[in-house]
């Protein structure tokens, strides 16, 4: 019997999520991480899936 395990999110994505939540703003989170707003948005979308 093969069990599928859900992979844990990458720590970078969790850090992005934490900063976006703290700032309440994807642009500010991106500035702190040297990412664009769209890159932050994409990481959050991927985390939601």
C-alpha positions in Angstrom: 0.0 0.0 0.0 1.5 3.3 -1.1 0.5 6.4 0.9 0.8 9.8 -0.6 2.1 12.4 1.8 1.4 16.0 1.2 4.6 17.9 0.9 5.3 20.6 3.4 5.6 24.1 2.0 9.1 25.4 1.3 10.4 27.6 4.1 10.9 30.6 1.7 7.2 30.5 0.8 6.3 30.4 4.5 8.5 33.4 5.1 6.8 35.2 2.2 3.4 34.4 3.7 4.5 35.6 7.2 5.8 38.9 5.8 2.7 39.5 3.7 0.5 38.9 6.7 2.6 41.1 8.9 2.7 44.0 6.5 -0.8 43.4 5.1 0.7 44.2 1.7 2.3 42.0 -1.0 4.4 44.9 -2.3 6.0 45.7 1.1 6.7 42.0 1.7 8.3 41.8 -1.7 10.5 44.8 -1.0 11.8 43.1 2.2 12.4 39.9 0.3 13.8 41.5 -2.9 10.8 40.0 -4.9 8.3 41.7 -7.1 4.7 42.0 -6.0 3.7 39.4 -8.6 6.3 36.9 -7.3 4.9 37.3 -3.8 1.3 36.9 -5.1 2.3 33.8 -7.0 4.0 32.2 -4.0 0.9 32.9 -1.9 -1.4 31.4 -4.6 0.9 28.3 -4.8 0.6 27.9 -1.0 -3.2 28.0 -1.1 -3.3 25.2 -3.6 
